[in-house]
Amino acid sequence: MAAPPAERDSTVEPEPAHAGLPCVLDIEASGFGRGSYPIEIGFVLPDGTAYCTLIVPDASWTHWDGDAERMHGISRSLLQRHGRSAHEVALELNHRLAGRTVYCDNWAHDYAWLARLFESAAVSPSFRLRHLRELMSEYAAEHFDDTRDMVARNLQLRRHRASSDARVLQLSVAKVLQHGSDALGRPHA
């Protein structure tokens, strides 16, 4: 039997290769710009454990971009059938990410979408969101996009979804740091 198209909570067995890596979060949204909102949030913990959930849009969240839907493959009807409320998702994120610094690759959009989620839930986040580039030297940052493309090809992911994207980001950071520099910008010995 095929897995449902959206998993509320997909926990994956930790992989040793992930140990010591940053916690990375990714968000799929209704579109970009004013009025857009989060529809799926996924993250990967340093030990490789992944979490992903769909979000039912609040009644006031009406923006929808068909191009974004074609990219991530998440329809409004899928959100209604399998999503969780903003309040429920905010509480779950706070529980799982409490006290952590969480990294993302698109800070400006992800920060705005998280703010919208937590504002709607009337809850304050218990974690900090930072940009992945803060972890990398200039050299590593220059090679990050190519490395991310290579990691995504190697993983052969079939869907553009939040937890899958977070895993690609996390493994890409590991690879650029491993092949040339650490977070302080010094070459590895």
C-alpha positions as CSV (number, residue, x, y, z in Angstrom):
1,M,0.0,0.0,0.0
2,A,1.4,3.4,-0.9
3,A,2.1,6.0,1.8
4,P,-0.4,8.8,2.0
5,P,0.7,11.9,0.0
6,A,1.2,14.0,3.2
7,E,2.5,12.7,6.4
8,R,1.6,14.4,9.6
9,D,4.6,13.2,11.5
10,S,7.3,11.3,9.7
11,T,10.0,10.3,12.1
12,V,13.0,8.7,10.4
13,E,15.6,6.6,12.2
14,P,18.6,8.7,13.0
15,E,21.7,8.2,10.7
16,P,25.1,8.3,12.3
17,A,26.4,10.6,9.5
18,H,24.1,13.3,10.8
19,A,25.6,13.5,14.3
20,G,26.7,17.0,15.3
21,L,25.0,18.7,12.4
22,P,22.7,21.7,12.8
23,C,19.0,21.5,13.1
24,V,17.6,22.6,9.7
25,L,14.1,23.7,8.9
26,D,12.3,24.2,5.6
27,I,8.9,25.7,4.9
28,E,6.6,25.2,1.8
29,A,4.2,28.1,1.4
30,S,1.2,29.3,-0.5
31,G,3.4,31.5,-2.6
32,F,5.8,34.3,-2.2
33,G,5.3,37.9,-1.1
34,R,2.6,39.7,0.7
35,G,-0.2,37.5,2.0
36,S,1.6,34.2,1.6
37,Y,1.6,31.8,4.5
38,P,3.2,28.5,5.5
39,I,1.4,25.3,4.4
40,E,4.1,22.7,5.4
41,I,6.9,22.8,7.9
42,G,9.6,20.2,8.1
43,F,12.9,19.9,10.0
44,V,15.8,17.5,10.5
45,L,17.4,17.3,14.0
46,P,21.2,17.0,14.4
47,D,20.8,13.2,14.9
48,G,18.9,12.9,11.6
49,T,15.4,12.5,13.0
50,A,13.0,14.2,10.6
51,Y,9.6,15.8,11.2
52,C,7.1,17.1,8.7
53,T,3.5,18.4,8.9
54,L,0.9,20.1,6.7
55,I,-0.9,23.2,8.0
56,V,-4.5,24.0,7.5
57,P,-4.7,27.6,6.4
58,D,-6.5,29.9,8.9
59,A,-9.7,31.5,7.5
60,S,-7.9,34.8,7.0
61,W,-5.1,33.1,5.0
62,T,-6.5,33.4,1.4
63,H,-3.4,34.0,-0.8
64,W,-2.8,31.1,-3.2
65,D,-0.2,30.9,-6.0
66,G,-0.8,28.2,-8.6
67,D,2.9,28.3,-9.6
68,A,3.9,27.5,-6.0
69,E,1.4,24.6,-5.9
70,R,2.9,23.2,-9.1
71,M,6.4,23.4,-7.5
72,H,5.6,21.7,-4.2
73,G,2.6,19.6,-5.2
74,I,0.5,20.5,-2.2
75,S,-3.1,21.5,-3.0
76,R,-5.5,23.3,-0.8
77,S,-7.7,20.2,-0.6
78,L,-4.8,18.2,0.6
79,L,-4.2,20.7,3.4
80,Q,-7.8,20.5,4.4
81,R,-7.7,16.7,4.5
82,H,-4.3,16.1,6.2
83,G,-3.2,19.4,7.7
84,R,-3.1,20.5,11.4
85,S,-4.2,23.9,12.8
86,A,-1.6,26.7,13.1
87,H,-2.0,26.4,16.9
88,E,-1.3,22.7,17.0
89,V,1.7,23.1,14.7
90,A,3.2,26.0,16.7
91,L,2.8,24.0,20.0
92,E,4.4,20.9,18.3
93,L,7.3,23.0,17.0
94,N,7.9,24.6,20.4
95,H,7.9,21.1,22.0
96,R,10.3,19.6,19.5
97,L,12.6,22.6,19.0
98,A,12.6,24.2,22.5
99,G,15.8,26.1,23.2
100,R,17.4,25.2,19.8
101,T,18.9,27.4,17.2
102,V,17.3,26.3,14.0
103,Y,18.8,27.1,10.5
104,C,17.1,27.7,7.2
105,D,18.3,28.7,3.7
106,N,15.7,31.4,3.0
107,W,15.7,33.4,6.2
108,A,13.6,36.4,5.1
109,H,10.7,34.3,3.8
110,D,10.9,31.6,6.5
111,Y,11.1,34.1,9.3
112,A,8.0,35.9,7.9
113,W,6.1,32.6,7.5
114,L,7.0,31.4,11.0
115,A,5.9,34.7,12.4
116,R,2.6,34.4,10.7
117,L,2.1,30.9,12.0
118,F,3.0,31.8,15.6
119,E,1.0,35.0,15.5
120,S,-2.1,33.1,14.3
121,A,-1.5,30.6,17.1
122,A,-1.1,33.3,19.7
123,V,2.1,31.6,20.8
124,S,5.7,32.7,21.0
125,P,8.4,30.5,19.5
126,S,10.7,28.7,21.9
127,F,13.5,28.5,19.4
128,R,15.7,30.8,17.3
129,L,15.7,30.9,13.5
130,R,19.0,31.7,11.8
131,H,20.4,31.6,8.3
132,L,22.5,28.6,7.2
133,R,25.1,30.9,5.8
134,E,26.1,31.9,9.3
135,L,27.6,28.4,9.7
136,M,29.8,28.7,6.7
137,S,33.0,30.5,5.7
138,E,33.0,32.5,2.5
139,Y,34.6,29.6,0.6
140,A,31.9,27.2,1.8
141,A,29.1,29.6,1.0
142,E,30.4,30.1,-2.5
143,H,30.2,26.3,-3.1
144,F,26.9,25.7,-1.3
145,D,24.5,25.9,-4.2
146,D,26.4,23.5,-6.4
147,T,26.8,21.1,-3.4
148,R,23.1,21.3,-2.6
149,D,22.2,20.4,-6.2
150,M,24.6,17.4,-6.1
151,V,23.2,16.2,-2.8
152,A,19.6,16.5,-4.1
153,R,20.5,14.5,-7.2
154,N,22.3,11.8,-5.1
155,L,19.3,11.4,-2.7
156,Q,16.9,11.1,-5.7
157,L,14.0,12.5,-3.8
158,R,10.7,12.2,-5.6
159,R,9.0,15.1,-3.9
160,H,9.8,18.7,-3.2
161,R,8.6,18.8,0.4
162,A,9.8,20.5,3.6
163,S,11.5,17.7,5.5
164,S,13.1,16.4,2.3
165,D,14.4,19.8,1.5
166,A,15.6,20.3,5.1
167,R,17.6,17.0,4.9
168,V,19.2,18.1,1.6
169,L,20.2,21.4,3.2
170,Q,21.6,19.7,6.3
171,L,23.7,17.2,4.3
172,S,24.9,20.0,2.0
173,V,26.2,22.0,4.9
174,A,28.1,18.9,6.1
175,K,29.6,18.4,2.7
176,V,30.8,22.0,2.1
177,L,32.3,22.1,5.6
178,Q,33.9,18.7,5.2
179,H,35.4,19.6,1.8
180,G,37.3,22.8,2.4
181,S,36.4,24.8,5.5
182,D,34.8,24.8,8.9
183,A,32.5,27.4,10.4
184,L,35.5,29.6,11.2
185,G,36.7,29.6,7.6
186,R,39.8,27.5,8.1
187,P,40.7,24.7,5.8
188,H,40.5,21.2,7.3
189,A,43.8,19.5,8.0
